[in-house]
Amino acid sequence: MAFHAPEDIAMVLNIKPSTLRKYSLLLEQSGYSFKKNAQGHRWYSDTDLMALRKFITLKDSGGMTLEDSAEAVFLWSKTESIARQATLSTAIQDDTKRHEATVNELTIEERLLRLIQHQQQTIDQMAQSIQKQEEQNGQILKEVKMLKGSLQPLDAPSSDQPKIESAESFSQEPESEPETVMPKKDTRGLWARIWNK
């Protein structure tokens, strides 16, 4: 914030330096405060310049005394100060909200990253278990093939089977020789059979 000497402010307001001192004293009596250097001389900021302009405008309007104008400017400066503080407070709150949002975004990003890492670990574990399962299936398939290779098919007789089959065929032959004679079917009608004619 830039500060100006009393002579510069008097020239900008088009008043004498003694009049500036008088107006400044009235404003200070109503509660307004100016920045002062080590010797006690007033230094004026841009906000002070606006307050002095308002004071002159109110004084020149004719409806207010100098004291009433000074009081009105003081109240205006307070509301302006409150508005500035509210704006500053709002800006600080906005900055805080932005910071919290950034932190939340980071935490959301961190959460997502952790979730992705966890899912990747789960996928890796599943891939390992699938690979182990495939290896076990391959071993089981090899063992089944070995067992199939060691077993002879039922159609191909082994050395013990011809003896058994010949004994069976020998025992089956006598059974096939005796044939039972079936009586001829009677083709007569029902009444002929009843009366036996």
MARRO-441002 format. One line per 2 residues: their letters; for each residue x, y, z of C-alpha. Coordinates in steps of 0.5 Angstrom, whole numbers. Layout:
N
a	X Y Z; ...
END
This chain:
197
ma	0 0 0; 3 7 -2
fh	3 13 3; 3 20 1
ap	5 26 4; 0 32 6
ed	3 37 1; 1 32 -5
ia	-6 30 -2; -7 37 -1
mv	-6 39 -8; -10 33 -11
ln	-16 35 -7; -15 42 -9
ik	-14 45 -2; -9 48 3
ps	-5 44 7; -8 48 13
tl	-15 46 11; -12 38 10
rk	-10 39 17; -17 41 20
ys	-21 36 16; -16 30 18
ll	-17 33 26; -24 33 25
le	-24 26 22; -19 23 28
qs	-24 26 33; -30 22 30
gy	-25 16 31; -22 15 24
sf	-15 14 24; -9 16 20
kk	-2 13 19; 3 17 22
na	11 17 22; 16 17 28
qg	15 25 28; 8 24 29
hr	6 27 22; 0 24 18
wy	2 20 12; -4 19 7
sd	-6 12 4; -11 11 -2
td	-16 10 2; -15 16 6
lm	-16 20 0; -22 17 -2
al	-25 18 6; -23 26 5
rk	-26 26 -2; -33 23 1
fi	-32 28 7; -31 34 2
tl	-37 32 -2; -42 31 4
kd	-39 38 7; -41 41 0
sg	-48 38 0; -50 43 5
gm	-54 39 9; -49 37 14
tl	-44 40 19; -37 39 19
ed	-38 34 25; -43 30 22
sa	-40 29 15; -34 27 19
ea	-38 22 23; -41 20 17
vf	-34 19 13; -32 15 20
lw	-38 10 19; -37 9 12
sk	-30 7 13; -32 2 18
te	-37 -1 13; -32 -1 8
si	-27 -4 13; -32 -9 15
ar	-33 -10 7; -26 -11 6
qa	-25 -16 12; -31 -20 9
tl	-28 -20 2; -21 -22 5
st	-24 -27 10; -28 -30 4
ai	-22 -30 0; -18 -34 6
qd	-24 -38 6; -24 -39 -1
dt	-17 -41 -1; -18 -45 5
kr	-24 -49 1; -19 -50 -5
he	-14 -52 -1; -18 -57 3
at	-21 -59 -4; -14 -60 -7
vn	-12 -64 -1; -19 -68 -2
el	-17 -69 -9; -10 -72 -7
ti	-14 -76 -2; -18 -79 -7
ee	-13 -80 -12; -9 -84 -6
rl	-15 -88 -5; -16 -89 -12
lr	-8 -91 -13; -9 -96 -7
li	-15 -99 -9; -12 -100 -16
qh	-6 -103 -13; -10 -108 -9
qq	-14 -110 -15; -7 -111 -18
qt	-5 -115 -13; -11 -119 -13
id	-11 -120 -20; -3 -123 -19
qm	-5 -127 -14; -11 -130 -18
aq	-6 -131 -24; -1 -135 -20
si	-7 -139 -17; -9 -140 -25
qk	-2 -142 -27; -2 -147 -21
qe	-8 -150 -23; -6 -151 -30
eq	0 -154 -28; -4 -159 -23
ng	-9 -161 -29; -3 -162 -34
qi	0 -167 -29; -6 -170 -28
lk	-7 -171 -35; 0 -174 -36
ev	-2 -179 -31; -8 -181 -34
km	-5 -182 -41; 0 -186 -37
lk	-5 -190 -34; -9 -191 -41
gs	-2 -193 -44; -1 -199 -39
lq	-8 -201 -39; -9 -206 -45
pl	-16 -205 -49; -21 -210 -47
da	-22 -212 -55; -15 -214 -55
ps	-14 -221 -51; -8 -222 -46
sd	-5 -228 -45; -10 -230 -40
qp	-16 -229 -44; -15 -234 -49
ki	-16 -240 -44; -22 -237 -41
es	-25 -236 -47; -24 -243 -50
ae	-27 -245 -43; -33 -241 -44
sf	-34 -243 -51; -33 -250 -49
sq	-38 -250 -44; -43 -246 -49
ep	-43 -251 -54; -47 -256 -51
es	-52 -251 -49; -53 -249 -56
ep	-54 -257 -58; -60 -259 -55
et	-66 -255 -58; -73 -255 -55
vm	-78 -257 -60; -84 -252 -60
pk	-91 -255 -62; -94 -252 -68
kd	-99 -247 -67; -106 -248 -67
tr	-109 -244 -72; -116 -247 -71
gl	-122 -242 -69; -124 -241 -62
wa	-130 -246 -62; -127 -251 -66
ri	-122 -251 -60; -127 -251 -55
wn	-131 -257 -59; -124 -260 -60
k	-126 -261 -68
END
